[in-house]
Structures are given as structure tokens and as C-alpha cells.
Amino acid sequence: MGIEQKIGELVTATDSLTAVVNGKISQIDTRMDVARAEFDEFRSKKDMVGLVGASGSVQLNVFQGGVWGTGGPQNTGASGGFSVVDLGTSDNIYMHFKLPVNINTHDQMFWFNIRGYSYGSATIVDETIVGYCYSPQRAVLNKAVFGNMSPGIYTDSTGNVIMRLKFPSIYVTTIRIDTMQVGIGGLFAVGSLKSKLSLTDKVEF
């Protein structure tokens, strides 16, 4: 057997082995994607009170985190679902939460309870925000708010529905958000809310 033939056989064998390995990697990637989805579903349901799909069921901790400060005398710092931002002050800070609904495309009622402690404001955070994102009218209908931190609801220029709180001092503020399945629509998933901190009462997401 000539050297060229041996090299050819080795190349063929290497190509075959590479194809087998690539096939196994693809299978592993597919299984990992399935495992991640299964874990996300488990994580979401483990913090649910009530029956899946039933009105009145509550999903705990769809969002949680803390803000140590946003500048000024206090240092900047954040954890959980918040990002560190330097606004030059930690006073009169707005906390915005984008919901995974848009008035241009979704029909979804919502109920959120935001609880925590704002050390800088020396206040208990206990806010409830409800409404109906209704695409036929491009509006949030029958909205209502209750709480200590000037809670509100608005939409940005692209139709995202946003909840808002205002803190006299956001220094060392910790919150968690729970949601209840109410009326039309289902529960919101863990991690589906996005946050921004600002000096203005409205932001764009």
C-alpha cells in the first residue's frame, strides 16, 4: 500500500469521525435547548400559587432586585433586574417597568403588586397596578393604581405598556414584583419585565 493511499484512508477516517462528532454535538445542543426550556418552566411554576391557567393564580417574583444609589452623595449600584446607572443624584428617581404587552398588538388584562423597602425614602413599598392593554382601541383601559410611591401607567411612542414609581430617595431600595392572572389573558413569565431608572416621568424602551 502506497503512502498516498494510507494518507487518503486516514483523511477519510478523519472526515467520518468529524461527521459523527458534529452529529453528537448537534444532538447535545438540541437536548440542552430542551433542558433550558424545561428548567425555565420549572423555575416559573415553582413560585406560582394556584392552578396553572386558573383565574386568581399568582406568579411570585416575576421581577426582583435592588438599587443602592444612582449618584450624588450615594454611590451607584444595582442588583437583580436593575442596571447600574449614574444619574448624578439619588433623589426623585423614577423606576420604570416595561410589561411584555403592547397596545398595538395585545389584548391582556394585568395585575401587579410591587413590594419592598425604600430605606432612603423611609417608606414601605406596596403598590398595586391594574389595567387592560386593549389593541382594538390602542389604549390601556380601566387602569387603576394604589400605593405610596406615586404609581402610574403610561405607554411609550411604540406602544409598550409601562408601569412607573417615583422615589423621593432611591438610596438602598429593594423590591419584588408579583402578578395575578386576571380576566382576559394569562400569567406573565419570570424575567418578562424590563426596567429603567430615570429623572423623567416617561422613558422609551
N, C-alpha and C positions, 0 to 999 in steps of 0.2 A: 504494500500500500504506500503510495507516494505521500510526501509531506503535504502536498496541496489537498489531497483527498482527506487526510486527517484533519487539516485546518477547516475544511468545508464541513466535515461531520461535527466538529466542535462548535462551529458557528451555528449550525442547525440545532444542535442540542441546546445551546445557549438561548437561541431565539424561542425554542419550545418552553424552556424553563421560565424565561421572561414573560411569555404569554400566560403561563399558569400563575405566576406570582401576581401579575396585573389583574387577572381574574379574581384571585383571592382578595387582593386589596379592594377591588370594586365591591365584592361581597361584604367585606368588613365595613367599608364606608356606608353601604346601604343599611347594614344592621345597626351601625352607630346612629344614623339618622332616625331609625325607628326607635332605638333606645332613648335618644334625647326627647323625642315626642312623647314617649311613654312616661318619662320622668317628669316632663313639664306638666302633663295631665295629672300625674300623681301629686306633684307639689301643689298644683292648683286645688285639687279636690280635698287634700288633707286639711286645708284650712277653710273648708266650707261647712256651714251649719245649715242643715235641712236636706232636702232631697234634690238630686240633680234635675234641673228643668222645672222645679216647682216654684210657684209664686211665693214670695216671702223668704226664700233661701238667701243666706248671707255668705258672701265670699270675703273672708278676712284678709287683710294685708295685701290688697292689690298694689299698694304703694307704701313704702316706708323709708324714713331717712331723717337726717338732722342737718341743721345749718349752725355752724359755730359763729360765723360772722361774715359780713360782706364788705369789710373795710372800715376806715375811720379809726377810732381808738382800739377797736377789736380787730384781731387777725381774721383773715379769710379762712374758711374751712367748711367742708360739707361731707356728707356720707350718704350711703344708700342711693336713692333715686335722684339726689341733687348733685349738681356740678358746682365746683368751686368757682366763684366769680368775685371780682373786686369792683364794687360799685362806688367806692370812696366813702361809704358810710354804712352803718348797720341799722340806721333809723328810718322809719316809714318805708319799709320794704314790702313790695308786693310779691306774693307767691302764686304762680300760675300753674294750672294743671290742664294739659290738653287731653280731652277724652277721645277714645277711638271711634268717634261718630262725627259726621259732617252733615250740615243742614241741606247740602245739595244731593246727598245720596242715601241717607239713613233715616229709618223710622224706628226710634228706640227711646223708650222711657228710661229714666235713670234716677237712682237714689244713692247718694254718697254721704258717708259720715267721716269727718276728719277729726281725729282726736290727738291730743298731746299736751305738751307743756312748753310755754314760751317763757323762759327764765327772764330774758331781757325785758319783756312786756309785763312780767309778773302776772300772767294770765293763764287760765285753763283754756286750752284749745278744744272746743267741742262744737263743731259746725255741721249742719245738715243742709245738703243742696239737692234739689229735685227739679225735674223738668222733662219735657218731651221733645226730642230732636225730630222734627217733622218735615221731611223733604218736600211734600206737595206745596207747603206754604213757605219753604226756605226760611224756617224760623224755629226757635225754641219756644214751645207753648207751655202755658200753665206752670211757669217756673216759680220756685219759692226758695227762700234761704232763711237760715236761722243760725245765730251764733255770735261770738264775741269779737271776731276778727274781720268785721265788715265783709262777710262773704258775698260773692256775686257770680253771675254767669254772663258771658258775652261770646260773640263769635268773631274770628279774625277775618281778613279780607278774602280768604279762600274757603270760608265756611266751617272751619274747625270749631267745635264747641269747647269752651274753656271755662274752668272754674277759677275763681280768684279769691285770695285772702289778703288782708293788709295787717302788717305787724308794726306797732309803734317802735319796737326794737326786736330785731330778729336774732339777737345775740343768744346763743345756746337754745335753739328751738328744735324740738323733736316732734315728729308727727307720724301717724299711720292712717291709712285710708281703707275703709271697708265699703262694700257695695251690696245692695239688696236687689234681687230680681223683682221688679215691679211692673205690672201692666204688660205692655207690648214690649217684647224683646227679652233677651236672656241676661245672664250674669256677664260681667266684664272680667277678663282674664288677669291673673297676676302679671305685672310688668307691662300692662297695656296703657298706662297713663304716663305722660311725659311732663317734665317740669321745667320751669324757668323762673329765675328771680330777677326783679327789675325795680326801678324807681318810678315806673309809669304804671297806670292802671290797666293798660292793654299792651299786649305784645303780639307779634306774628310768629307762628310756628311753621 
